[in-house]
Amino acid sequence: MSKRDYYDVLGVSKGASADEIKKAFRTKAKELHPDRNKDNPEAEAKFKEANEAYDILKDADKKAAYDRFGHAAFENGTGAGARPGGGFGGGDFSSAFSDVFEDLFGDFMGQRGGAGGGRRAARGSDLRYNLRVTLEDSFSGMQKTINVPTAVSCSACEGTGAEGGVEPTTCPTCSGMGKVRAQQGFFTVERTCPTCSGLGQIIKNPCKSCRGAGRVEKDRSLSVNIPAGVETGTRIRLAGEGEAGMRGGPPGDLYIFVEVTKHDLFERDGVNLYCRVPVSMAKAALGGAIEVPTIDGGRGRVQVPAGSQSGRQMRLRGKGMPALRGGGIGDMFIELAVETPVNLTSKQKDLLREFEELSEDNNPETKSFFSSVKSFWDGMKG
């Protein structure tokens, strides 16, 4: 079976430029790749045919020979583009496809940019610091000094990793790319360069202080501004305060996660505070003023209405927590807890018994409850 014209295989005219030929091959390679055509037995043969055509037409000398002599230019070991020991019948996939490998997969592999595209300086890692503060600190805000164990730039080599601060040299194995290629059948596989570990550079005389890393472990003291209104889960970002980068790379960031500790008196819900205040049975029955604490260290005075029950709430406006980054201040809610007296004296017991005999009409909820109970039992008998 005679071979098809190479220009027809790629779908370009005889006068097509090198860029047009390359673009046409890219399109064919994507269209006919065997991995995309597992159910099409003809795709692999057409894929090899396109590869063979591009292998000839991409080379100026081979293209000139093909334009003059056609397929005969590469038969029987003769012609300008002949190879020792045979022709181009099999098509050298690696030779042709490697030229467009960057275009097809460069963005995915992160290798755009040519020989200078290696990771010459790796960014430092981000750090997390868990900070516990009191509710009072959250109310007022504060300046807090923290000690963070981290990696800092080596002062001996100024972060270069080389003795005396000498600049690293380009890795001879990967030519600064940070990756090397290996041919496996039809495919070109990339892996991290074993010589430079993907950095693209090597250090001939590593710094003795940091052993070539460009950074050393050290505790750092940082002053952190904790704004008023922070809650558990609030995250504060300090840009550039994370680990130093490898060999002079940019530092990472420090993230401070705030936890507000539980308070003995107040319970927080957003910007509002809740305080459970016990009151005597007599105070709840007769009413009167009580004094309560506030989060700012002051005192608030509220009036307990006569006949108050446990669970009744009263509001102190503007005595809650400030909203983070402005937005006003919440309120404080006083929740009454009517307390039953214990350890009564004989006189107190006698007075309560007398009070109980006189208070038949003073307990409306009790009267209503037992009336419902009586109706329930009568209904069960019926």
BATIKE-674555 format. One record per residue (C-alpha): residue in one letter; x, y, z. Coordinates in pm, whole numbers, plus 50000, padded with zeros to 5 digits. Example, Ala and Ser with C-alpha at 12.3 -4.5 7.8 and 13.67 -1.06 7.14 Angstrom:
A512304955050780/S513674989450714/
This chain:
M500005000050000/S501495033549894/K502155060150153/R499925090750170/D501345124850098/Y502745139350423/Y501045172850365/D497695155350320/V498295135450639/L498665167350842/G496075186350644/V498345215150536/S499435229250201/K502905224250054/G503795260450124/A502805258850495/S505165275350743/A506905256951026/D504435271151279/E501455260051067/I502905224951038/K503505223151412/K499995235651488/A498495210051249/F500435181851415/R499295193051761/T495695190751646/K496225156251491/A498105143651798/K495255153252028/E492655139251792/L494335105951719/H496135098152045/P495585061152133/D494525069252489/R491605089052351/N490675062952090/K490755029752272/D487715017652074/N489155028151736/P491735002851609/E492735025951320/A493625055251545/E497055042051646/A498125036551285/K496965071451187/F498685085651493/K502005069951386/E501425082251030/A500945117951151/N504025115051369/E506095102351074/A504885130950855/Y505725157051117/D509155141651179/I510005148650814/L508305182150758/K509545198751078/D513185195250960/A514135220250688/D516605196850513/K514285166850523/K511395188150405/A513425201150111/A514385165650014/Y510775154150044/D509505183349835/R511985173649559/F511945135549564/G508855126249765/H508965094049969/A511825081249751/A514165105649928/F514155083450235/E514135048750089/N517075024250058/G519315044850287/T519755073150032/G518785109250011/A519455139850219/G517425128650514/A518275091550522/R519225073650840/P521895047150865/G520415012450842/G516905021550726/G514235047150652/F511525064650849/G508835038350817/G508275034251192/G508175071151271/D510265083651566/F507555093651810/S509885108152074/S511665130651823/A508485145551685/F506195145351986/S508735160652227/D508615192852021/V504965197752108/F505025181452453/E505245215452623/D502325228852421/L500125198752495/F500945193152861/G503105222752966/D500455240653169/F499535208653356/M503145199853433/G504075235453524/Q506995236753279/R506155267153069/G508945291853027/G511885273152877/A515195265153037/G514795290753309/G511545276053435/G512965255753726/R512115262754090/R515195282754177/A513905293354518/A511115275154698/R508575295154900/G508565288355273/S505735269255439/D502795286255608/L502655282155986/R499755278556230/Y499775291456587/N496945284056832/L496375313457069/R494105311857375/V492705344557514/T490225352757791/L486795367557733/E488025399757893/D490905401157641/S488435395457359/F486265423957491/S489035449857510/G491545437457250/M495215433957332/Q498835432657219/K500245397757269/T503855386457234/I504165350757108/N507165327957053/V507035308856725/P509515280856643/T510245284856274/A512905284556002/V514585318155942/S516975329455672/C520585319355746/S522615350555829/A525945333555754/C525175328655383/E522415354955353/G519955327855261/T521805315254952/G522875282255109/A526435286854978/E529515294055187/G530305331155180/G527045339555007/V528235327554665/E525375323854417/P524385287854331/T525185274753982/T522815260053726/C522345222753763/P524205204953479/T521845175053482/C518595193853410/S520055226853278/G518095246053540/M514725230753459/G514415211253783/K513125181153588/V514595155053357/R512935135053081/A513085097953015/Q511755079352710/Q509355050752784/G507985035852467/F505865061452288/F505845085552582/T508265110652731/V508065109653110/E509245138353330/R510505134453686/T512215156153945/C515915160553881/P517835137754124/T520875160554127/C519235193154242/S515985178754387/G513955200554153/L515535233954247/G517365238353916/Q520545248954095/I523345232454287/I525725244954553/K529335234054521/N530395246554866/P527395244655106/C527175268455402/K528335251655723/S525665268855934/C522605258055734/R524145229055535/G523055244255208/A519385249455297/G519655287255325/R517705287055652/V518075275956014/E515635266456293/K515045293856547/D512415307056790/R511035340956695/S509215365756919/L506365383856747/S504025410756875/V500485403556762/N497565427656771/I494425409656888/P491455431356785/A488465435857016/G485595412156941/V487575381156835/E485755347956876/T486815311956885/G487775303256529/T488895338356433/R491935335956205/I494575363256193/R497045362855900/L500525377455933/A501925379455580/G505575369555543/E505935357655904/G505965320455822/E508965298555742/A511775313355536/G512025299755183/M514705275855066/R517835293054934/G516495328154954/G512935319954852/P510045341454980/P508725333655328/G505345318155398/D502615333355612/L501725328655979/Y498105320956064/I496985326556423/F493845307356524/V492145322656827/E490355302957100/V488385322657363/T488375303657692/K485195296057885/H484195322358142/D482925315458495/L480165341758483/F479305349358122/E478235328357827/R478745343057482/D476485340757178/G477875362656899/V477975398157033/N475525391157318/L476375379257668/Y474225358757905/C474605358558282/R472605335158507/V471885352758837/P470385334659140/V467745353459340/S466025343659661/M462495331259666/A461475361959862/K463175385959619/A461525368759323/A458125370959494/L458375406559625/G460555421759352/G463395446159400/A466745457559262/I469755434959222/E473355442559127/V475065422658848/P478635422558707/T479455434858354/I482265423158124/D484035456758142/G484575451758517/G481725474458620/R478385468758788/G474895469958649/R471645474558840/V468425457758727/Q464935457358874/V463395423258937/P459625424758882/A457485410459162/G456385374759098/S459345366458869/Q459915329858784/S463115310758705/G464255316358346/R462935351758319/Q465335373958123/M466115410858148/R468285430857910/L471125455057972/R471645473157641/G475185479457521/K476775457157785/G477655428457553/M480685422257327/P481975445257054/A481535433156698/L484805424056527/R486085452556306/G483335476256420/G479595473156389/G478425481956738/I478185464257073/G475825436657177/D473615434257484/M473795415457811/F470885393357918/I470245385658285/E468535352158340/L466945347458682/A467335314958873/V464945314459170/E466695295959448/T464945273459699/P466345278560050/V468125249760226/N469185241960583/L466115259060732/T465775265861104/S462675254761296/K461305289961295/Q461815293260920/K460025260260862/D457105271461076/L456875304060886/L456905285960553/R454185261960663/E452075291260769/F452795308260437/E451865276560249/E448475275560423/L447805311460328/S449015309659966/E446335288659799/D445505316359552/N449085328559506/N450335300259282/P448355302658956/E450655279158762/T450385252259029/K446615255859041/S446375253458660/F448625222858645/F446725202258900/S443435212058744/S444715197058417/V445875166058603/K442415161258756/S440795164358412/F443235138758274/W442475113058546/D438725118358514/G439025112658140/M440915080358197/K438155067558431/G435495075558173/
